[in-house]
Amino acid sequence: MARYLLILRGTDQTRQTMVQTPLDEMLASVGRVNREMIRAGVMVAAEVLGDPADGAVVDLGGGTRVVTDGPYGKTPELFEGFWMLDVSSRDEAVEWARRLPSIPGAKCEIRRVSTTGELHFGPKFSDPGQK
């Protein structure tokens, strides 16, 4: 088994549609897929992300950590939420993504989550407790 992250990406159009859709209708459509994932035993986690205007970005590229409050300028697609699945293959993750409700402007990015044993950063990033 492998873990995959299904990342819901949205645009301004997506956010507008979600705001205009009655909450019970939105919860029912997403809830149906969530229940299917739970019954199948593949859902590890699922979360909706808050408004990007309430977030921040910490720039890790230089010596000084620069913090920028959200929203983050002209971002064509923002993460709206995610599902973490434990499935047998990328193809199975794709099949679950195809079951997600239709939302104008939305896309679902599918990314495999690497295990610690698969990470290869080299000696610079080795475990400090290891000799």
N, CA, C and O atoms as a printed pandas DataFrame, in Angstrom:
     atom_number atom_name residue_name chain_id  residue_number  x_coord  y_coord  z_coord
0              1         N          MET        A               1    0.845   -1.190    0.000
1              2        CA          MET        A               1    0.000    0.000    0.000
2              3         C          MET        A               1    0.886    1.249    0.000
3              4         O          MET        A               1    2.022    1.222    0.475
4              5         N          ALA        A               2    0.355    2.316   -0.530
5              6        CA          ALA        A               2    1.064    3.592   -0.588
6              7         C          ALA        A               2    0.085    4.715   -0.273
7              8         O          ALA        A               2   -1.120    4.596   -0.498
8              9         N          ARG        A               3    0.618    5.780    0.241
9             10        CA          ARG        A               3   -0.230    6.933    0.553
10            11         C          ARG        A               3   -0.153    7.950   -0.575
11            12         O          ARG        A               3    0.911    8.241   -1.121
12            13         N          TYR        A               4   -1.319    8.472   -0.895
13            14        CA          TYR        A               4   -1.436    9.512   -1.910
14            15         C          TYR        A               4   -2.242   10.663   -1.346
15            16         O          TYR        A               4   -3.207   10.469   -0.606
16            17         N          LEU        A               5   -1.825   11.872   -1.711
17            18        CA          LEU        A               5   -2.549   13.067   -1.322
18            19         C          LEU        A               5   -3.359   13.526   -2.522
19            20         O          LEU        A               5   -2.804   13.758   -3.596
20            21         N          LEU        A               6   -4.662   13.658   -2.347
21            22        CA          LEU        A               6   -5.528   14.248   -3.365
22            23         C          LEU        A               6   -5.708   15.698   -2.951
23            24         O          LEU        A               6   -6.375   15.987   -1.957
24            25         N          ILE        A               7   -5.116   16.605   -3.706
25            26        CA          ILE        A               7   -5.106   18.023   -3.354
26            27         C          ILE        A               7   -6.153   18.736   -4.199
27            28         O          ILE        A               7   -6.048   18.781   -5.425
28            29         N          LEU        A               8   -7.159   19.291   -3.538
29            30        CA          LEU        A               8   -8.187   20.051   -4.244
30            31         C          LEU        A               8   -7.662   21.450   -4.493
31            32         O          LEU        A               8   -7.359   22.196   -3.561
32            33         N          ARG        A               9   -7.561   21.793   -5.773
33            34        CA          ARG        A               9   -7.094   23.123   -6.163
34            35         C          ARG        A               9   -8.294   23.892   -6.697
35            36         O          ARG        A               9   -9.113   23.361   -7.447
36            37         N          GLY        A              10   -8.377   25.145   -6.298
37            38        CA          GLY        A              10   -9.494   25.961   -6.746
38            39         C          GLY        A              10   -9.049   27.302   -7.277
39            40         O          GLY        A              10   -7.917   27.733   -7.063
40            41         N          THR        A              11   -9.953   27.947   -7.968
41            42        CA          THR        A              11   -9.737   29.281   -8.521
42            43         C          THR        A              11  -10.748   30.220   -7.873
43            44         O          THR        A              11  -11.536   29.803   -7.025
44            45         N          ASP        A              12  -10.722   31.481   -8.272
45            46        CA          ASP        A              12  -11.739   32.421   -7.783
46            47         C          ASP        A              12  -13.138   31.919   -8.138
47            48         O          ASP        A              12  -14.069   32.061   -7.346
48            49         N          GLN        A              13  -13.286   31.333   -9.325
49            50        CA          GLN        A              13  -14.573   30.786   -9.760
50            51         C          GLN        A              13  -15.013   29.649   -8.823
51            52         O          GLN        A              13  -16.190   29.549   -8.477
52            53         N          THR        A              14  -14.080   28.810   -8.423
53            54        CA          THR        A              14  -14.382   27.710   -7.511
54            55         C          THR        A              14  -14.882   28.250   -6.181
55            56         O          THR        A              14  -15.912   27.811   -5.670
56            57         N          ARG        A              15  -14.147   29.207   -5.624
57            58        CA          ARG        A              15  -14.541   29.798   -4.338
58            59         C          ARG        A              15  -15.928   30.423   -4.435
59            60         O          ARG        A              15  -16.743   30.259   -3.527
60            61         N          GLN        A              16  -16.205   31.133   -5.520
61            62        CA          GLN        A              16  -17.509   31.787   -5.706
62            63         C          GLN        A              16  -18.622   30.741   -5.750
63            64         O          GLN        A              16  -19.668   30.917   -5.125
64            65         N          THR        A              17  -18.395   29.655   -6.487
65            66        CA          THR        A              17  -19.388   28.586   -6.578
66            67         C          THR        A              17  -19.636   27.970   -5.209
67            68         O          THR        A              17  -20.780   27.712   -4.837
68            69         N          MET        A              18  -18.570   27.737   -4.465
69            70        CA          MET        A              18  -18.710   27.118   -3.148
70            71         C          MET        A              18  -19.473   28.027   -2.189
71            72         O          MET        A              18  -20.266   27.543   -1.381
72            73         N          VAL        A              19  -19.244   29.337   -2.267
73            74        CA          VAL        A              19  -19.949   30.287   -1.410
74            75         C          VAL        A              19  -21.437   30.323   -1.760
75            76         O          VAL        A              19  -22.281   30.465   -0.875
76            77         N          GLN        A              20  -21.759   30.196   -3.053
77            78        CA          GLN        A              20  -23.148   30.280   -3.500
78            79         C          GLN        A              20  -23.921   28.971   -3.323
79            80         O          GLN        A              20  -25.151   28.974   -3.341
80            81         N          THR        A              21  -23.212   27.861   -3.151
81            82        CA          THR        A              21  -23.874   26.567   -2.997
82            83         C          THR        A              21  -24.303   26.396   -1.545
83            84         O          THR        A              21  -23.499   26.602   -0.636
84            85         N          PRO        A              22  -25.560   26.023   -1.313
85            86        CA          PRO        A              22  -25.996   25.799    0.070
86            87         C          PRO        A              22  -25.090   24.782    0.764
87            88         O          PRO        A              22  -24.724   23.762    0.179
88            89         N          LEU        A              23  -24.735   25.071    2.013
89            90        CA          LEU        A              23  -23.799   24.242    2.762
90            91         C          LEU        A              23  -24.254   22.792    2.844
91            92         O          LEU        A              23  -23.439   21.883    2.684
92            93         N          ASP        A              24  -25.532   22.559    3.087
93            94        CA          ASP        A              24  -26.010   21.174    3.204
94            95         C          ASP        A              24  -25.857   20.412    1.897
95            96         O          ASP        A              24  -25.596   19.209    1.902
96            97         N          GLU        A              25  -26.020   21.113    0.773
97            98        CA          GLU        A              25  -25.843   20.487   -0.547
98            99         C          GLU        A              25  -24.370   20.122   -0.778
99           100         O          GLU        A              25  -24.058   19.035   -1.262
100          101         N          MET        A              26  -23.476   21.046   -0.424
101          102        CA          MET        A              26  -22.040   20.806   -0.591
102          103         C          MET        A              26  -21.591   19.652    0.311
103          104         O          MET        A              26  -20.858   18.767   -0.130
104          105         N          LEU        A              27  -22.030   19.662    1.566
105          106        CA          LEU        A              27  -21.643   18.608    2.503
106          107         C          LEU        A              27  -22.180   17.249    2.073
107          108         O          LEU        A              27  -21.516   16.228    2.249
108          109         N          ALA        A              28  -23.374   17.239    1.513
109          110        CA          ALA        A              28  -23.953   15.968    1.066
110          111         C          ALA        A              28  -23.141   15.358   -0.073
111          112         O          ALA        A              28  -22.879   14.155   -0.071
112          113         N          SER        A              29  -22.742   16.176   -1.045
113          114        CA          SER        A              29  -22.004   15.631   -2.198
114          115         C          SER        A              29  -20.609   15.171   -1.801
115          116         O          SER        A              29  -20.162   14.109   -2.234
116          117         N          VAL        A              30  -19.918   15.957   -0.985
117          118        CA          VAL        A              30  -18.582   15.566   -0.541
118          119         C          VAL        A              30  -18.685   14.426    0.468
119          120         O          VAL        A              30  -17.868   13.505    0.458
120          121         N          GLY        A              31  -19.691   14.491    1.337
121          122        CA          GLY        A              31  -19.881   13.464    2.353
122          123         C          GLY        A              31  -20.108   12.085    1.768
123          124         O          GLY        A              31  -19.669   11.086    2.337
124          125         N          ARG        A              32  -20.795   12.024    0.630
125          126        CA          ARG        A              32  -21.043   10.744   -0.032
126          127         C          ARG        A              32  -19.724   10.076   -0.402
127          128         O          ARG        A              32  -19.532    8.890   -0.133
128          129         N          VAL        A              33  -18.816   10.828   -1.016
129          130        CA          VAL        A              33  -17.515   10.282   -1.414
130          131         C          VAL        A              33  -16.683    9.942   -0.176
131          132         O          VAL        A              33  -16.022    8.904   -0.130
132          133         N          ASN        A              34  -16.722   10.825    0.828
133          134        CA          ASN        A              34  -15.973   10.548    2.059
134          135         C          ASN        A              34  -16.436    9.232    2.691
135          136         O          ASN        A              34  -15.605    8.428    3.115
136          137         N          ARG        A              35  -17.746    9.005    2.758
137          138        CA          ARG        A              35  -18.265    7.759    3.335
138          139         C          ARG        A              35  -17.816    6.546    2.530
139          140         O          ARG        A              35  -17.504    5.501    3.103
140          141         N          GLU        A              36  -17.781    6.678    1.198
141          142        CA          GLU        A              36  -17.302    5.575    0.352
142          143         C          GLU        A              36  -15.833    5.262    0.658
143          144         O          GLU        A              36  -15.445    4.097    0.743
144          145         N          MET        A              37  -15.028    6.305    0.820
145          146        CA          MET        A              37  -13.603    6.119    1.128
146          147         C          MET        A              37  -13.424    5.459    2.493
147          148         O          MET        A              37  -12.582    4.577    2.659
148          149         N          ILE        A              38  -14.221    5.890    3.466
149          150        CA          ILE        A              38  -14.134    5.319    4.815
150          151         C          ILE        A              38  -14.551    3.852    4.786
151          152         O          ILE        A              38  -13.869    3.004    5.361
152          153         N          ARG        A              39  -15.671    3.544    4.118
153          154        CA          ARG        A              39  -16.134    2.150    4.027
154          155         C          ARG        A              39  -15.105    1.260    3.344
155          156         O          ARG        A              39  -14.939    0.097    3.712
156          157         N          ALA        A              40  -14.411    1.811    2.343
157          158        CA          ALA        A              40  -13.393    1.042    1.620
158          159         C          ALA        A              40  -12.096    0.923    2.430
159          160         O          ALA        A              40  -11.209    0.149    2.074
160          161         N          GLY        A              41  -11.992    1.686    3.511
161          162        CA          GLY        A              41  -10.800    1.630    4.351
162          163         C          GLY        A              41   -9.583    2.325    3.773
163          164         O          GLY        A              41   -8.455    1.992    4.137
164          165         N          VAL        A              42   -9.788    3.297    2.867
165          166        CA          VAL        A              42   -8.646    3.958    2.224
166          167         C          VAL        A              42   -8.377    5.364    2.752
167          168         O          VAL        A              42   -7.281    5.887    2.555
168          169         N          MET        A              43   -9.355    5.993    3.421
169          170        CA          MET        A              43   -9.160    7.371    3.881
170          171         C          MET        A              43   -8.326    7.395    5.157
171          172         O          MET        A              43   -8.660    6.746    6.148
172          173         N          VAL        A              44   -7.240    8.152    5.113
173          174        CA          VAL        A              44   -6.401    8.372    6.283
174          175         C          VAL        A              44   -6.800    9.696    6.937
175          176         O          VAL        A              44   -6.875    9.788    8.162
176          177         N          ALA        A              45   -7.053   10.716    6.121
177          178        CA          ALA        A              45   -7.435   12.043    6.613
178          179         C          ALA        A              45   -8.097   12.818    5.483
179          180         O          ALA        A              45   -7.911   12.508    4.306
180          181         N          ALA        A              46   -8.868   13.824    5.854
181          182        CA          ALA        A              46   -9.466   14.751    4.890
182          183         C          ALA        A              46   -9.713   16.063    5.614
183          184         O          ALA        A              46  -10.254   16.078    6.719
184          185         N          GLU        A              47   -9.320   17.152    4.996
185          186        CA          GLU        A              47   -9.476   18.468    5.631
186          187         C          GLU        A              47   -9.780   19.524    4.578
187          188         O          GLU        A              47   -9.348   19.420    3.430
188          189         N          VAL        A              48  -10.528   20.542    4.989
189          190        CA          VAL        A              48  -10.775   21.725    4.170
190          191         C          VAL        A              48   -9.885   22.820    4.735
191          192         O          VAL        A              48   -9.816   23.000    5.951
192          193         N          LEU        A              49   -9.209   23.549    3.868
193          194        CA          LEU        A              49   -8.318   24.617    4.316
194          195         C          LEU        A              49   -9.084   25.929    4.434
195          196         O          LEU        A              49  -10.050   26.165    3.709
196          197         N          GLY        A              50   -8.639   26.778    5.356
197          198        CA          GLY        A              50   -9.269   28.067    5.577
198          199         C          GLY        A              50   -8.961   29.059    4.467
199          200         O          GLY        A              50   -8.243   28.756    3.514
200          201         N          ASP        A              51   -9.518   30.239    4.614
201          202        CA          ASP        A              51   -9.352   31.319    3.648
202          203         C          ASP        A              51   -7.878   31.698    3.536
203          204         O          ASP        A              51   -7.234   31.945    4.556
204          205         N          PRO        A              52   -7.325   31.749    2.315
205          206        CA          PRO        A              52   -5.916   32.109    2.147
206          207         C          PRO        A              52   -5.586   33.497    2.697
207          208         O          PRO        A              52   -4.433   33.764    3.033
208          209         N          ALA        A              53   -6.573   34.377    2.794
209          210        CA          ALA        A              53   -6.332   35.714    3.335
210          211         C          ALA        A              53   -5.945   35.649    4.811
211          212         O          ALA        A              53   -5.334   36.581    5.333
212          213         N          ASP        A              54   -6.296   34.560    5.483
213          214        CA          ASP        A              54   -5.958   34.402    6.900
214          215         C          ASP        A              54   -4.628   33.679    7.102
215          216         O          ASP        A              54   -4.194   33.495    8.239
216          217         N          GLY        A              55   -3.985   33.273    6.026
217          218        CA          GLY        A              55   -2.747   32.509    6.119
218          219         C          GLY        A              55   -1.511   33.382    5.987
219          220         O          GLY        A              55   -1.591   34.610    5.961
220          221         N          ALA        A              56   -0.380   32.726    5.906
221          222        CA          ALA        A              56    0.904   33.399    5.733
222          223         C          ALA        A              56    1.850   32.456    5.003
223          224         O          ALA        A              56    1.642   31.243    4.980
224          225         N          VAL        A              57    2.888   33.027    4.411
225          226        CA          VAL        A              57    3.935   32.258    3.757
226          227         C          VAL        A              57    5.264   32.656    4.397
227          228         O          VAL        A              57    5.554   33.843    4.549
228          229         N          VAL        A              58    6.063   31.667    4.767
229          230        CA          VAL        A              58    7.405   31.915    5.293
230          231         C          VAL        A              58    8.378   31.520    4.189
231          232         O          VAL        A              58    8.422   30.361    3.778
232          233         N          ASP        A              59    9.158   32.488    3.711
233          234        CA          ASP        A              59   10.136   32.255    2.654
234          235         C          ASP        A              59   11.365   31.596    3.267
235          236         O          ASP        A              59   12.044   32.196    4.101
236          237         N          LEU        A              60   11.650   30.363    2.855
237          238        CA          LEU        A              60   12.772   29.594    3.394
238          239         C          LEU        A              60   14.007   29.668    2.503
239          240         O          LEU        A              60   14.969   28.931    2.718
240          241         N          GLY        A              61   13.991   30.554    1.500
241          242        CA          GLY        A              61   15.046   30.583    0.508
242          243         C          GLY        A              61   16.321   31.289    0.914
243          244         O          GLY        A              61   17.356   31.067    0.285
244          245         N          GLY        A              62   16.296   32.122    1.927
245          246        CA          GLY        A              62   17.505   32.854    2.285
246          247         C          GLY        A              62   17.801   32.737    3.761
247          248         O          GLY        A              62   17.161   31.968    4.478
248          249         N          GLY        A              63   18.783   33.510    4.212
249          250        CA          GLY        A              63   19.171   33.475    5.616
250          251         C          GLY        A              63   18.107   34.069    6.523
251          252         O          GLY        A              63   17.858   33.555    7.614
252          253         N          THR        A              64   17.477   35.150    6.076
253          254        CA          THR        A              64   16.431   35.789    6.861
254          255         C          THR        A              64   15.083   35.220    6.436
255          256         O          THR        A              64   14.776   35.143    5.247
256          257         N          ARG        A              65   14.297   34.830    7.407
257          258        CA          ARG        A              65   12.967   34.281    7.125
258          259         C          ARG        A              65   11.980   35.420    6.951
259          260         O          ARG        A              65   11.684   36.140    7.905
260          261         N          VAL        A              66   11.469   35.588    5.738
261          262        CA          VAL        A              66   10.521   36.647    5.436
262          263         C          VAL        A              66    9.117   36.052    5.475
263          264         O          VAL        A              66    8.843   35.039    4.831
264          265         N          VAL        A              67    8.236   36.692    6.234
265          266        CA          VAL        A              67    6.858   36.234    6.355
266          267         C          VAL        A              67    5.966   37.185    5.568
267          268         O          VAL        A              67    6.012   38.401    5.756
268          269         N          THR        A              68    5.149   36.607    4.680
269          270        CA          THR        A              68    4.197   37.381    3.901
270          271         C          THR        A              68    2.795   36.941    4.276
271          272         O          THR        A              68    2.465   35.758    4.196
272          273         N          ASP        A              69    1.971   37.899    4.687
273          274        CA          ASP        A              69    0.584   37.582    5.016
274          275         C          ASP        A              69   -0.185   37.273    3.743
275          276         O          ASP        A              69    0.124   37.800    2.674
276          277         N          GLY        A              70   -1.198   36.407    3.868
277          278        CA          GLY        A              70   -2.039   36.065    2.729
278          279         C          GLY        A              70   -3.009   37.188    2.426
279          280         O          GLY        A              70   -3.140   38.085    3.259
280          281         N          PRO        A              71   -3.696   37.206    1.301
281          282        CA          PRO        A              71   -3.502   36.232    0.227
282          283         C          PRO        A              71   -2.165   36.456   -0.457
283          284         O          PRO        A              71   -1.500   37.466   -0.228
284          285         N          TYR        A              72   -1.780   35.520   -1.287
285          286        CA          TYR        A              72   -0.418   35.458   -1.791
286          287         C          TYR        A              72   -0.254   36.048   -3.184
287          288         O          TYR        A              72    0.450   35.468   -4.011
288          289         N          GLY        A              73   -0.866   37.151   -3.457
289          290        CA          GLY        A              73   -0.720   37.773   -4.764
290          291         C          GLY        A              73   -1.540   37.054   -5.811
291          292         O          GLY        A              73   -2.631   36.560   -5.526
292          293         N          LYS        A              74   -1.020   36.994   -7.008
293          294        CA          LYS        A              74   -1.761   36.408   -8.126
294          295         C          LYS        A              74   -1.480   34.917   -8.218
295          296         O          LYS        A              74   -0.621   34.487   -8.989
296          297         N          THR        A              75   -2.192   34.143   -7.446
297          298        CA          THR        A              75   -2.061   32.692   -7.488
298          299         C          THR        A              75   -3.251   32.158   -8.275
299          300         O          THR        A              75   -4.392   32.293   -7.832
300          301         N          PRO        A              76   -3.003   31.550   -9.442
301          302        CA          PRO        A              76   -4.122   31.092  -10.263
302          303         C          PRO        A              76   -4.910   29.950   -9.619
303          304         O          PRO        A              76   -6.112   29.824   -9.849
304          305         N          GLU        A              77   -4.252   29.129   -8.826
305          306        CA          GLU        A              77   -4.939   28.020   -8.170
306          307         C          GLU        A              77   -4.409   27.890   -6.753
307          308         O          GLU        A              77   -3.201   27.822   -6.529
308          309         N          LEU        A              78   -5.327   27.857   -5.803
309          310        CA          LEU        A              78   -4.959   27.706   -4.406
310          311         C          LEU        A              78   -5.421   26.356   -3.894
311          312         O          LEU        A              78   -6.410   25.810   -4.383
312          313         N          PHE        A              79   -4.717   25.815   -2.918
313          314        CA          PHE        A              79   -5.164   24.580   -2.272
314          315         C          PHE        A              79   -6.407   24.899   -1.466
315          316         O          PHE        A              79   -6.402   25.829   -0.659
316          317         N          GLU        A              80   -7.460   24.146   -1.671
317          318        CA          GLU        A              80   -8.717   24.334   -0.941
318          319         C          GLU        A              80   -8.881   23.286    0.148
319          320         O          GLU        A              80   -9.545   23.525    1.157
320          321         N          GLY        A              81   -8.281   22.137   -0.059
321          322        CA          GLY        A              81   -8.390   21.050    0.905
322          323         C          GLY        A              81   -7.675   19.830    0.369
323          324         O          GLY        A              81   -7.072   19.872   -0.703
324          325         N          PHE        A              82   -7.747   18.720    1.134
325          326        CA          PHE        A              82   -7.057   17.516    0.687
326          327         C          PHE        A              82   -7.672   16.273    1.307
327          328         O          PHE        A              82   -8.382   16.333    2.311
328          329         N          TRP        A              83   -7.380   15.161    0.684
329          330        CA          TRP        A              83   -7.679   13.829    1.199
330          331         C          TRP        A              83   -6.358   13.067    1.204
331          332         O          TRP        A              83   -5.611   13.127    0.228
332          333         N          MET        A              84   -6.065   12.365    2.268
333          334        CA          MET        A              84   -4.907   11.468    2.323
334          335         C          MET        A              84   -5.471   10.056    2.239
335          336         O          MET        A              84   -6.271    9.645    3.079
336          337         N          LEU        A              85   -5.043    9.316    1.214
337          338        CA          LEU        A              85   -5.535    7.957    1.004
338          339         C          LEU        A              85   -4.400    6.950    1.115
339          340         O          LEU        A              85   -3.256    7.246    0.770
340          341         N          ASP        A              86   -4.726    5.772    1.593
341          342        CA          ASP        A              86   -3.790    4.652    1.635
342          343         C          ASP        A              86   -4.339    3.616    0.662
343          344         O          ASP        A              86   -5.263    2.872    0.990
344          345         N          VAL        A              87   -3.764    3.574   -0.534
345          346        CA          VAL        A              87   -4.280    2.733   -1.612
346          347         C          VAL        A              87   -3.160    1.902   -2.225
347          348         O          VAL        A              87   -1.987    2.085   -1.898
348          349         N          SER        A              88   -3.527    1.000   -3.104
349          350        CA          SER        A              88   -2.543    0.085   -3.675
350          351         C          SER        A              88   -1.724    0.690   -4.817
351          352         O          SER        A              88   -0.638    0.200   -5.124
352          353         N          SER        A              89   -2.240    1.760   -5.453
353          354        CA          SER        A              89   -1.525    2.287   -6.618
354          355         C          SER        A              89   -1.980    3.703   -6.953
355          356         O          SER        A              89   -2.986    4.192   -6.439
356          357         N          ARG        A              90   -1.215    4.344   -7.825
357          358        CA          ARG        A              90   -1.582    5.660   -8.343
358          359         C          ARG        A              90   -2.910    5.568   -9.081
359          360         O          ARG        A              90   -3.755    6.456   -8.964
360          361         N          ASP        A              91   -3.088    4.499   -9.834
361          362        CA          ASP        A              91   -4.343    4.324  -10.577
362          363         C          ASP        A              91   -5.547    4.290   -9.646
363          364         O          ASP        A              91   -6.595    4.850   -9.967
364          365         N          GLU        A              92   -5.405    3.637   -8.493
365          366        CA          GLU        A              92   -6.516    3.601   -7.545
366          367         C          GLU        A              92   -6.782    4.999   -6.981
367          368         O          GLU        A              92   -7.937    5.383   -6.794
368          369         N          ALA        A              93   -5.723    5.757   -6.710
369          370        CA          ALA        A              93   -5.892    7.139   -6.235
370          371         C          ALA        A              93   -6.614    7.976   -7.285
371          372         O          ALA        A              93   -7.481    8.782   -6.946
372          373         N          VAL        A              94   -6.265    7.791   -8.552
373          374        CA          VAL        A              94   -6.933    8.511   -9.647
374          375         C          VAL        A              94   -8.420    8.147   -9.682
375          376         O          VAL        A              94   -9.268    9.020   -9.866
376          377         N          GLU        A              95   -8.729    6.882   -9.508
377          378        CA          GLU        A              95  -10.131    6.456   -9.526
378          379         C          GLU        A              95  -10.931    7.109   -8.402
379          380         O          GLU        A              95  -12.082    7.492   -8.609
380          381         N          TRP        A              96  -10.337    7.241   -7.218
381          382        CA          TRP        A              96  -11.029    7.928   -6.125
382          383         C          TRP        A              96  -11.206    9.403   -6.463
383          384         O          TRP        A              96  -12.259    9.974   -6.180
384          385         N          ALA        A              97  -10.203   10.028   -7.058
385          386        CA          ALA        A              97  -10.311   11.447   -7.429
386          387         C          ALA        A              97  -11.430   11.666   -8.444
387          388         O          ALA        A              97  -12.111   12.691   -8.403
388          389         N          ARG        A              98  -11.621   10.728   -9.338
389          390        CA          ARG        A              98  -12.684   10.846  -10.344
390          391         C          ARG        A              98  -14.078   10.843   -9.717
391          392         O          ARG        A              98  -15.034   11.301  -10.344
392          393         N          ARG        A              99  -14.207   10.339   -8.504
393          394        CA          ARG        A              99  -15.501   10.277   -7.815
394          395         C          ARG        A              99  -15.853   11.574   -7.093
395          396         O          ARG        A              99  -16.988   11.746   -6.646
396          397         N          LEU        A             100  -14.889   12.490   -6.974
397          398        CA          LEU        A             100  -15.145   13.735   -6.258
398          399         C          LEU        A             100  -16.204   14.552   -6.992
399          400         O          LEU        A             100  -16.316   14.468   -8.215
400          401         N          PRO        A             101  -16.984   15.347   -6.246
401          402        CA          PRO        A             101  -18.039   16.143   -6.894
402          403         C          PRO        A             101  -17.480   17.166   -7.871
403          404         O          PRO        A             101  -16.350   17.631   -7.726
404          405         N          SER        A             102  -18.281   17.505   -8.858
405          406        CA          SER        A             102  -17.918   18.519   -9.845
406          407         C          SER        A             102  -18.046   19.911   -9.228
407          408         O          SER        A             102  -19.075   20.247   -8.643
408          409         N          ILE        A             103  -16.993   20.716   -9.365
409          410        CA          ILE        A             103  -17.018   22.106   -8.918
410          411         C          ILE        A             103  -16.341   22.922  -10.023
411          412         O          ILE        A             103  -15.184   22.658  -10.350
412          413         N          PRO        A             104  -17.033   23.904  -10.605
413          414        CA          PRO        A             104  -16.441   24.691  -11.693
414          415         C          PRO        A             104  -15.082   25.281  -11.304
415          416         O          PRO        A             104  -14.938   25.887  -10.242
416          417         N          GLY        A             105  -14.097   25.097  -12.172
417          418        CA          GLY        A             105  -12.764   25.645  -11.962
418          419         C          GLY        A             105  -11.864   24.795  -11.084
419          420         O          GLY        A             105  -10.669   25.075  -10.985
420          421         N          ALA        A             106  -12.404   23.759  -10.440
421          422        CA          ALA        A             106  -11.602   22.955   -9.510
422          423         C          ALA        A             106  -10.836   21.861  -10.241
423          424         O          ALA        A             106  -11.272   21.351  -11.273
424          425         N          LYS        A             107   -9.689   21.518   -9.680
425          426        CA          LYS        A             107   -8.868   20.411  -10.171
426          427         C          LYS        A             107   -8.394   19.628   -8.957
427          428         O          LYS        A             107   -8.342   20.154   -7.845
428          429         N          CYS        A             108   -8.053   18.383   -9.178
429          430        CA          CYS        A             108   -7.516   17.561   -8.100
430          431         C          CYS        A             108   -6.129   17.082   -8.511
431          432         O          CYS        A             108   -5.979   16.328   -9.473
432          433         N          GLU        A             109   -5.124   17.528   -7.774
433          434        CA          GLU        A             109   -3.747   17.089   -8.015
434          435         C          GLU        A             109   -3.494   15.860   -7.147
435          436         O          GLU        A             109   -3.857   15.843   -5.971
436          437         N          ILE        A             110   -2.876   14.842   -7.719
437          438        CA          ILE        A             110   -2.612   13.601   -7.006
438          439         C          ILE        A             110   -1.110   13.448   -6.851
439          440         O          ILE        A             110   -0.371   13.434   -7.835
440          441         N          ARG        A             111   -0.654   13.330   -5.579
441          442        CA          ARG        A             111    0.775   13.216   -5.314
442          443         C          ARG        A             111    1.028   12.074   -4.352
443          444         O          ARG        A             111    0.325   11.935   -3.352
444          445         N          ARG        A             112    2.016   11.263   -4.643
445          446        CA          ARG        A             112    2.391   10.174   -3.740
446          447         C          ARG        A             112    3.130   10.769   -2.553
447          448         O          ARG        A             112    3.935   11.686   -2.712
448          449         N          VAL        A             113    2.861   10.257   -1.385
449          450        CA          VAL        A             113    3.536   10.692   -0.159
450          451         C          VAL        A             113    4.672    9.707    0.104
451          452         O          VAL        A             113    4.427    8.521    0.329
452          453         N          SER        A             114    5.898   10.188    0.078
453          454        CA          SER        A             114    7.064    9.329    0.286
454          455         C          SER        A             114    7.200    8.952    1.750
455          456         O          SER        A             114    6.881    9.742    2.638
456          457         N          THR        A             115    7.669    7.758    1.989
457          458        CA          THR        A             115    7.961    7.340    3.352
458          459         C          THR        A             115    9.351    7.838    3.722
459          460         O          THR        A             115   10.137    8.199    2.846
460          461         N          THR        A             116    9.654    7.859    4.997
461          462        CA          THR        A             116   10.959    8.326    5.461
462          463         C          THR        A             116   12.082    7.522    4.814
463          464         O          THR        A             116   13.117    8.087    4.458
464          465         N          GLY        A             117   11.896    6.230    4.659
465          466        CA          GLY        A             117   12.921    5.382    4.069
466          467         C          GLY        A             117   13.192    5.679    2.604
467          468         O          GLY        A             117   14.235    5.288    2.080
468          469         N          GLU        A             118   12.284    6.354    1.943
469          470        CA          GLU        A             118   12.462    6.675    0.518
470          471         C          GLU        A             118   13.172    8.007    0.300
471          472         O          GLU        A             118   13.581    8.313   -0.820
472          473         N          LEU        A             119   13.321    8.795    1.348
473          474        CA          LEU        A             119   13.935   10.113    1.209
474          475         C          LEU        A             119   15.446    9.979    1.145
475          476         O          LEU        A             119   16.045    9.258    1.943
476          477         N          HIS        A             120   16.064   10.674    0.197
477          478        CA          HIS        A             120   17.516   10.615    0.017
478          479         C          HIS        A             120   18.044   12.038   -0.108
479          480         O          HIS        A             120   18.148   12.585   -1.206
480          481         N          PHE        A             121   18.376   12.627    1.038
481          482        CA          PHE        A             121   18.874   14.001    1.022
482          483         C          PHE        A             121   20.385   14.069    0.987
483          484         O          PHE        A             121   20.944   15.137    0.738
484          485         N          GLY        A             122   21.060   12.960    1.231
485          486        CA          GLY        A             122   22.520   12.960    1.239
486          487         C          GLY        A             122   23.055   13.217    2.639
487          488         O          GLY        A             122   22.280   13.434    3.571
488          489         N          PRO        A             123   24.382   13.195    2.794
489          490        CA          PRO        A             123   25.012   13.282    4.111
490          491         C          PRO        A             123   24.718   14.597    4.835
491          492         O          PRO        A             123   24.656   14.603    6.064
492          493         N          LYS        A             124   24.537   15.692    4.132
493          494        CA          LYS        A             124   24.279   16.983    4.749
494          495         C          LYS        A             124   23.028   16.925    5.620
495          496         O          LYS        A             124   22.951   17.614    6.638
496          497         N          PHE        A             125   22.041   16.104    5.228
497          498        CA          PHE        A             125   20.770   16.053    5.922
498          499         C          PHE        A             125   20.605   14.769    6.720
499          500         O          PHE        A             125   19.482   14.400    7.061
500          501         N          SER        A             126   21.702   14.079    7.027
501          502        CA          SER        A             126   21.577   12.817    7.762
502          503         C          SER        A             126   21.153   13.079    9.201
503          504         O          SER        A             126   21.239   14.202    9.697
504          505         N          ASP        A             127   20.701   12.033    9.852
505          506        CA          ASP        A             127   20.252   12.077   11.230
506          507         C          ASP        A             127   21.427   12.469   12.120
507          508         O          ASP        A             127   22.450   11.784   12.106
508          509         N          PRO        A             128   21.313   13.574   12.911
509          510        CA          PRO        A             128   22.424   14.016   13.760
510          511         C          PRO        A             128   22.800   12.990   14.818
511          512         O          PRO        A             128   23.927   13.009   15.313
512          513         N          GLY        A             129   21.891   12.098   15.175
513          514        CA          GLY        A             129   22.183   11.071   16.161
514          515         C          GLY        A             129   22.917    9.877   15.563
515          516         O          GLY        A             129   23.354    8.982   16.286
516          517         N          GLN        A             130   23.047    9.868   14.246
517          518        CA          GLN        A             130   23.662    8.742   13.539
518          519         C          GLN        A             130   25.130    9.066   13.254
519          520         O          GLN        A             130   25.458   10.191   12.876
520          521         N          LYS        A             131   25.997    8.095   13.431
521          522        CA          LYS        A             131   27.433    8.332   13.178
522          523         C          LYS        A             131   27.939    7.516   12.030
523          524         O          LYS        A             131   29.118    7.596   11.687
